[in-house]
Amino acid sequence: MRRLAVLLSCVAGLVAPVARAEPPLRNLGVTVAPVGAYVMTNEAGAHERGYTASLSWGYRKDFAVMEVGGHVATSRRRTEATPMSIRIAPPGPRRVRPYLGAGASLLVAHQKEDVAASRALQVGAELCGGVDLELGRQLFLSAEARYQNFSAGGDPFSGERQSLTSGYLGLGFRL
């Protein structure tokens, strides 16, 4: 009888922490950022400014330092996307979660009179940084800034470059 009591207390000790553990984080976050602005600088140094909106996503595992993300953003004149970027963030669940990332970007101009429109698809690099503020288990506020550098010509390794700097504010939710 004494052995049975010891065995039951050991099993109860193993099961109790599992019952008290918090549910795992939801790993896929989707952010809708209707408030955004950009500055496009062409190879001649001329600036173009405008408003833009973005839909972004991020996937992370619990207590991981690296995560994967991406976005699609559009304005009246162009659409740009980063299908995948690698981000570094502090591990673990946090109320405020900053991150830095890098990835490859694509740019498509909408208007035919736009000089960049003659090159249907431009490839470039992106650096991004942002911060998420948790509002609860499923909602968070997001602020992100991006710097993208595209070739002004058809060759992605051309010395003639144009840059796109943008910032976004949005609301995200975890799936």
Backbone as a ProteinNet text record, in pm:
[ID]
protein_1_A
[PRIMARY]
MRRLAVLLSCVAGLVAPVARAEPPLRNLGVTVAPVGAYVMTNEAGAHERGYTASLSWGYRKDFAVMEVGGHVATSRRRTEATPMSIRIAPPGPRRVRPYLGAGASLLVAHQKEDVAASRALQVGAELCGGVDLELGRQLFLSAEARYQNFSAGGDPFSGERQSLTSGYLGLGFRL
[TERTIARY]
81	0	85.6	194.2	284.2	344.8	378.9	434.8	332.4	209.3	103.8	88.4	96.3	84.9	201.7	323.2	440.6	426.8	381.3	362.8	258.6	146.6	42.1	89.7	166	216.2	317	396.9	491	415.6	313.7	233	162.1	107.2	40.3	138.6	262.1	364.2	402.1	396.9	427.4	312.7	190.6	73.4	38.1	58.4	17.7	80.5	212.3	266.8	209.2	174.7	115.6	-20.7	-98	-230.8	-222.3	-119	-105.4	-36.5	24.8	98.8	2.2	51	-30.1	-37.8	-145.6	-154.7	-43.9	1.2	108.5	64.4	162.9	134.4	78.7	-3.8	-47.8	65.2	111.8	238.1	227.6	113.7	100.6	27.3	94.2	33.5	12.7	-103.9	-137.2	-168.8	-108.4	-126.6	-185.9	-289.4	-348.7	-307.7	-232.9	-182.8	-239	-355.1	-412.9	-345.1	-261.7	-194.9	-47.1	-4.5	135.4	175.7	304.1	357.6	490.7	526.7	653.2	721.2	851.2	931.6	1013.5	997.1	1072	1177.1	1302.4	1411.9	1468.2	1463.7	1514.4	1664.6	1720.6	1865.7	1918.5	1833.3	1875.1	1863.8	1806.6	1792.4	1659.9	1568.2	1435.5	1350.1	1265.6	1181.7	1035.8	968.2	823.5	767.8	661.4	601.6	457	406	267.1	221.7	95.3	36.2	25.9	31.3	28.7	-39.2	-78.3	-137.6	-66.4	-69.5	8.2	-68.5	-41.2	-86.3	39.5	68.7	192.1	162.8	260.3	247	379.6	374	493.8	466.7	560.7	548	665	635.6	741.4	702.3	803.4	780.9	802.5	743.7	758.7	906.7	950.8	1086.2	1194.6	1159.9	1259	1312.5	1438	1500.2	1473.5	1459.4	1435.4	1290.1	1238.9	1105.4	1106.9	1002.6	989.5	869.6	883.1	773.2	770.5	677.1	664.1	551.8	534.4	428.9	400.1	286.5	249.1	198.4	249.3	206.8	176.2	75.5	38.5	1.9	29.4	-8.8	-73.5	-103.9	-166.8	-72.7	58	153.9	228.1	239	317.8	276.6	314.2	295.3	430.8	461	586.8	556.9	637.9	616.8	750.3	751.6	862.9	800.9	811.5	747.4	801.5	932.8	989.2	1107.5	1104.3	1218.6	1248.7	1373.9	1417.7	1431.9	1370.3	1372	1435.7	1500.4	1558.7	1481.1	1436.2	1356.6	1394	1366.6	1394.7	1308.9	1361.1	1284.2	1174.3	1077.9	973.4	858.3	749.9	635.7	667.2	643	668.4	554	526.5	421.8	468.1	594.5	653.7	761	747.7	838.7	899.3	1022.5	1089.6	1153.8	1178.1	1245.2	1319.7	1421.1	1497.3	1499.5	1491.2	1488.5	1548	1565	1616.5	1553.5	1534.5	1475.7	1490.1	1435.9	1435.9	1298.8	1296.7	1172	1148	1021.4	977.1	899.2	911.6	844.1	782	654.9	583.8	518.9	543.1	479.9	345.7	246.5	112.1	92	147.8	116.9	211.8	157.4	237.2	333.3	296.1	386.2	500.7	491.8	599.7	721	837.7	959.6	985	959.4	983.5	887.3	775.3	676.3	727.6	825.9	879.3	951.9	996.5	1055.7	951.2	877	758.3	785.2	895.4	922.7	1065.9	1083.2	1216	1243	1365.6	1406.2	1503.4	1491.6	1579.9	1592.3	1655.6	1677	1600	1564.5	1489.3	1554.4	1555.3	1586.5	1463.2	1421.6	1302.1	1324.3	1247	1248.8	1111.6	1072.5	940.5	925	807.2	774.5	625.8	595.6	457.7	425.1	306.7	260	137.7	151.9	43.8	-70.1	-191.7	-311	-386.4	-353.6	-418.6	-359.1	-426.2	-374.1	-380.8	-472.6	-489.8	-465.5	-472.4	-457.5	-328.3	-271.7	-153.7	-149.7	-88.3	-61.1	76.6	96	223	267.5	395.9	458.6	582.5	599.1	711.5	767.3	898.6	967.5	1048	1050.6	1122.1	1209.1	1324.1	1410.9	1435.4	1400.4	1419.6	1502.8	1587.4	1676	1658.7	1615.3	1590.2	1681.5	1710.2	1787.1	1696.2	1750.4	1672.8	1662.3	1753	1749.5	1694.9	1702.7	1652.4	1741.2	1870.1	1964.7	1959.4	1932.7	1925.4	2057.1	2170.2	2300.9	2354.2	2267.3	2304.7	2348.7	2439.9	2485.9	2385.2	2291.8	2187.4	2076.9	2061.1	1968.5	1861.5	1749.5	1645	1603.4	1564	1530.5	1386.7	1328	1192.3	1195.9	1162.3	1157	1011.1	963.5	822	802.9	688.9	652.4	504.3	466.1	328.7	284.8	157.5	92.5	-27.7	-44.9	-155.6	-198.9	-301.1	-356.4	-338.8	-287.2	-263.9	-341.5	-356.1	-422.8	-350.9	-358.2	-293.1	-393.8	-352.5	-437	-403.1
-118.9	0	125.7	118.4	233.6	262	158.8	177.8	242.7	206.1	264.2	414.6	450.6	591.3	672.6	616.9	684.2	698.1	594	597.2	700.7	705.9	803.9	947.3	970.7	1106.2	1148.3	1054.2	1086.5	1120.6	1043.3	1071.1	1205.3	1233.3	1361.8	1477.3	1458.2	1561.2	1587.1	1485.2	1502.5	1567	1534.2	1583.1	1726.2	1761.9	1893.3	2009.3	2009.7	2123.5	2134.8	2023.3	2027.3	2093.2	2064.6	2123.1	2273.3	2321.3	2462.9	2542.9	2475.8	2547.1	2629.8	2745.8	2829.8	2768.3	2795.8	2742	2801.7	2728.8	2780.7	2905.2	2986.6	3107	3069.8	3156.2	3138	3190.2	3111.2	3137.8	3224	3228.8	3305.9	3435.8	3547.7	3678.9	3747.4	3805.3	3878	4021.6	4117.5	4259	4332.5	4409.2	4497.7	4638.7	4704.4	4839.9	4936.1	4996.5	5090	5225.9	5253.3	5382.8	5363.2	5415.1	5404.4	5520.2	5548.2	5654.1	5606.8	5660.2	5620.4	5740.5	5724.7	5819.4	5736.1	5761.2	5691.3	5787.6	5745.6	5826.6	5755.6	5821.7	5756.4	5776.6	5722	5726.6	5868.3	5961.6	6101.2	6180.2	6121.6	6189.1	6259	6247.4	6309.1	6226	6295.6	6228.4	6227.3	6119.3	6108.2	6059.7	6123.5	6086.7	6045.5	5961.2	5921	5835.8	5797.1	5711.9	5570	5474.8	5334.1	5253.7	5131.3	5038.9	4904.9	4825.8	4702.4	4589.6	4469.5	4346.2	4264.2	4233.7	4161.1	4040.8	3951.8	3830.3	3797.2	3722.7	3677.2	3544.6	3453.9	3322.9	3302.5	3266.2	3239.9	3122.8	3056.7	2949	3003.7	2936.9	2980.1	2983	3088.9	3106.5	3101.8	3125.5	3128.8	3271	3282.5	3412.4	3458.2	3364.5	3398.5	3370.3	3453.2	3432.3	3464.4	3424.4	3446.7	3538	3634.8	3726.8	3767.5	3851.7	3902.1	4003.6	4066.9	4166	4193.5	4256.7	4315	4454.4	4554.9	4693.6	4756.2	4840.1	4902.6	5048.9	5126.2	5267.4	5292.1	5415.7	5449.7	5422.9	5432.6	5422.5	5290.1	5214.5	5090.6	4992.8	4866.8	4760.8	4697.7	4675	4609.9	4497.8	4395	4278	4218.3	4165.2	4084.1	3952	3850	3722.6	3658.2	3677	3618.1	3700.5	3733.4	3797.5	3722.2	3722.4	3659.1	3769.1	3750.1	3851.1	3796.1	3883.5	3849.1	3927.3	3856.1	3917.1	3854	3921.4	3860.7	3735.8	3633.4	3509.4	3524.2	3435.1	3426	3520.8	3496.1	3587.7	3718.7	3829.3	3962.6	4053.9	4150.1	4248	4341.5	4382.5	4464.8	4379.8	4358.9	4269.3	4342.1	4392.3	4455	4348.6	4383.5	4291.8	4369.9	4304	4353.2	4241.7	4277.1	4172.9	4216	4117.2	4140.2	4038.6	4078.4	3988.6	4042.9	3969.1	4009.9	4066.8	4178.9	4247.9	4252.5	4268.7	4283.3	4413.4	4483.4	4610.7	4610.6	4650.2	4662	4799.1	4876.2	5007.2	4989	5073.6	5061.5	5144.6	5265.1	5358.9	5342.9	5346.2	5327.1	5442.5	5563.7	5677.1	5679.7	5595.7	5585.4	5520.2	5578.3	5525.4	5383	5354.4	5221.2	5118.2	5163.1	5068.5	4994.5	5050	4979.8	4852.1	4845.8	4723.8	4664.1	4565.6	4516.5	4474.6	4406.9	4357.1	4390.4	4456.8	4490.7	4412.9	4368.9	4290.7	4374.2	4365.3	4441.1	4377.1	4447.9	4399.2	4486.7	4428.9	4501.1	4485.5	4594.3	4593.2	4646.7	4580.3	4625.2	4618.8	4697.8	4698.1	4737.2	4680.9	4712.9	4673.6	4701.3	4664.2	4627.9	4520.7	4478	4498.5	4550	4571.2	4482.7	4381.2	4285.6	4354.4	4337.7	4389.3	4278.9	4156.3	4039.4	3914.8	3802.3	3677.1	3676	3750.4	3741.8	3872.1	3987.5	4115.5	4185.5	4260	4341	4460.3	4568.5	4685.3	4666	4715.4	4696.4	4827.2	4855.6	4967.8	4912.5	4944.2	4889.5	4995.2	4994.4	5080.6	4990.3	5026.1	4944.9	5033.9	4981.4	5044.4	4939.4	4974.4	4882.7	4951	4873.8	4925.8	4841	4905.5	4836.5	4892.6	4811.3	4863.2	4951.4	5056.9	5145.6	5089.3	4999	4934.7	4793.4	4717.9	4581.2	4484.2	4515.3	4427	4448	4342.8	4362.2	4405.1	4385	4421.1	4550.8	4627.9	4754	4855.4	4943.8	5048.3	5160.6	5173.7	5275.4	5221	5280.6	5228.3	5330.8	5282.8	5366.7	5305.6	5390.3	5339.3	5375.4	5291.7	5311.5	5299.8	5407.5	5409.6	5424.9	5339	5344.3	5310.2	5354.1	5326.5	5294.3	5205.7	5158.4	5147.2	5172.4	5147.2	5058.5	4955	4865.4	4785.5	4705.4	4617.3	4474.1	4390.3	4251.1	4156.4	4033.8	3929.3	3797.6	3708.8	3578.7	3473.2	3390.3	3279.1	3151.6
0	0	0	72.1	78.6	-58	-133.2	-267.7	-360.8	-347.4	-430.5	-399.9	-274.8	-236.3	-291.8	-286.5	-341.5	-492.9	-559.8	-705.1	-744.4	-673.3	-703.8	-679.2	-575.4	-550.9	-657.2	-707.3	-816.6	-944.1	-977.9	-1097.5	-1082.1	-964.5	-941.1	-954.8	-909.4	-923.7	-1068.3	-1152.1	-1294	-1370	-1333.3	-1404.7	-1362.5	-1238.5	-1187.4	-1263.2	-1291.5	-1367.5	-1507.6	-1568.5	-1702	-1695.8	-1595.3	-1582.4	-1554.8	-1487.3	-1454.5	-1564.2	-1660.6	-1765.5	-1850.1	-1896.1	-1983.1	-2121.6	-2194.3	-2330	-2416.5	-2519	-2603.8	-2680	-2717.4	-2794.5	-2930.5	-2982.2	-3120.8	-3207.2	-3301.3	-3368.1	-3494	-3560.3	-3683.2	-3652.7	-3677.3	-3657.2	-3790.1	-3810.6	-3933.1	-3893.1	-3963.4	-3931.4	-4050.7	-4025	-4125.2	-4085.9	-4174.3	-4147.2	-4251.7	-4223.7	-4320.3	-4320.5	-4219.8	-4208.4	-4239.5	-4353.5	-4392.3	-4481.8	-4483.1	-4568.3	-4625.5	-4743.5	-4805.6	-4869.9	-4889	-4965.7	-5063	-5191.4	-5296.4	-5349.9	-5349.5	-5401.6	-5523.7	-5640.2	-5761.7	-5776.2	-5883.2	-5902.3	-5920.4	-5961.9	-5978.7	-5848.7	-5744.1	-5616.1	-5596.2	-5693.5	-5679.1	-5583.4	-5506.4	-5407.3	-5450.8	-5417.3	-5434.8	-5301.5	-5254.2	-5126.1	-5148.1	-5058.1	-5070.5	-4953.1	-4960	-4858	-4910.3	-4818.7	-4856.6	-4745.7	-4779	-4682.3	-4696.4	-4589.3	-4588.7	-4521.3	-4566	-4502.1	-4478.2	-4351.7	-4321.9	-4234.4	-4227.4	-4148.3	-4082.7	-3974.7	-3904.9	-3837.2	-3845.3	-3782.6	-3688.2	-3564.9	-3468	-3380.8	-3327.8	-3232.4	-3092.6	-2995.3	-2856.8	-2818.7	-2755.8	-2703	-2810.5	-2936.6	-3044.1	-3060.8	-3102.9	-3127.3	-3270.4	-3362.7	-3503.3	-3540	-3630.6	-3684	-3832.4	-3900.9	-4044.3	-4065.3	-4154.9	-4181.4	-4326.9	-4360.3	-4496.2	-4502.5	-4617.1	-4632.7	-4779.6	-4802.1	-4930.9	-4898.9	-4967.5	-4946.6	-5081.5	-5083.9	-5210.2	-5188.7	-5291.2	-5294.3	-5429.6	-5457.4	-5585.2	-5702.8	-5680.3	-5791	-5802.5	-5692.2	-5699.8	-5591.3	-5613.6	-5515.2	-5489.8	-5362.8	-5327.7	-5230.7	-5236.8	-5151.4	-5109.9	-4991.4	-4942.6	-4900.5	-4985.6	-4953.4	-4826.5	-4799.8	-4679.4	-4631.3	-4502.9	-4439.8	-4310.3	-4272.7	-4149	-4044.9	-3928.9	-3824.1	-3696.8	-3624.2	-3494.4	-3389	-3285.6	-3179	-3045.9	-2935.8	-2805.5	-2785	-2718.3	-2701	-2596.8	-2607.4	-2506.5	-2528.7	-2458.3	-2467.8	-2395.8	-2463.1	-2407.4	-2445.5	-2361.6	-2392.4	-2503.9	-2499.8	-2604.8	-2672	-2803.1	-2874.8	-2995.2	-2982.4	-3096.9	-3186.4	-3312.2	-3403.7	-3511.8	-3568.4	-3683.6	-3786	-3914.7	-4016.3	-4148.4	-4236.2	-4371.5	-4465.6	-4591.2	-4689.2	-4830.1	-4925.9	-5066.8	-5101.5	-5176.4	-5209.3	-5358.8	-5393.6	-5532.4	-5543.8	-5656.2	-5678.4	-5817.3	-5824.1	-5951.6	-5955.8	-6063.2	-6080.5	-6150.7	-6116.7	-6172.9	-6297.3	-6301.5	-6408.4	-6525.7	-6644.4	-6766.5	-6791.5	-6751.5	-6772.8	-6672.9	-6570.3	-6471.9	-6539.4	-6521.4	-6582.4	-6535.4	-6408.9	-6355	-6411.2	-6469.1	-6521.2	-6643.7	-6713.1	-6830.2	-6788.4	-6664.8	-6610.2	-6518.9	-6565.6	-6496.3	-6352.8	-6328.7	-6194.2	-6156.3	-6043.7	-5995.3	-5866.6	-5851.2	-5734.4	-5651.8	-5520.9	-5433.4	-5296.6	-5207	-5070.7	-4973.2	-4858.8	-4757.2	-4620	-4544.6	-4401.8	-4331.5	-4224.7	-4154.3	-4004.2	-3934.6	-3789.2	-3740.4	-3629.4	-3578.9	-3434.1	-3384.6	-3247.7	-3242.8	-3170.1	-3147.9	-3000.8	-2973.3	-2837.2	-2815.2	-2731.4	-2706.2	-2632.2	-2682.1	-2616.8	-2544.3	-2573	-2515.3	-2577.2	-2560	-2616	-2768.3	-2828.7	-2973.3	-3048	-2983.6	-3052.1	-3013.6	-3109.1	-3081.9	-3176.2	-3129.6	-3213.1	-3274.9	-3396.1	-3464.4	-3529.5	-3517.6	-3586.9	-3656	-3784.2	-3860.3	-3954.1	-3969.3	-4065.1	-4157.9	-4286.3	-4384.8	-4473.6	-4508	-4608.1	-4715.5	-4839.9	-4951.6	-5058.8	-5124.8	-5227	-5352.7	-5461.9	-5588.2	-5696.4	-5797.7	-5910.7	-5995.5	-6049.7	-6135.8	-6276.3	-6313.8	-6443.5	-6431.7	-6537.1	-6536.2	-6460.1	-6447.7	-6380.2	-6229.2	-6148.4	-6003.4	-5940.1	-6010.1	-5956.5	-6016.9	-6080.9	-6143	-6037.5	-6075.7	-5985.3	-5970.2	-6064.7	-6056	-5966.9	-5849.2	-5748.9	-5714.5	-5667.8	-5611.3	-5478.1	-5385.1	-5252	-5216.3	-5133	-5084.3	-4932.6	-4864.7	-4719.1	-4679.6	-4589.1	-4552.2	-4405.3	-4352.3	-4214.1	-4205.3	-4111.7	-4101.7	-3956.6	-3931.9	-3804.3	-3831.9	-3750.6	-3776.4	-3656	-3676.3	-3574.3	-3621.9	-3534.5	-3570.6	-3482.4	-3530.9	-3454.9	-3478.3	-3383.1	-3389.6	-3431.4	-3522.9	-3568	-3494.3
[MASK]
+++++++++++++++++++++++++++++++++++++++++++++++++++++++++++++++++++++++++++++++++++++++++++++++++++++++++++++++++++++++++++++++++++++++++++++++++++++++++++++++++++++++++++++++

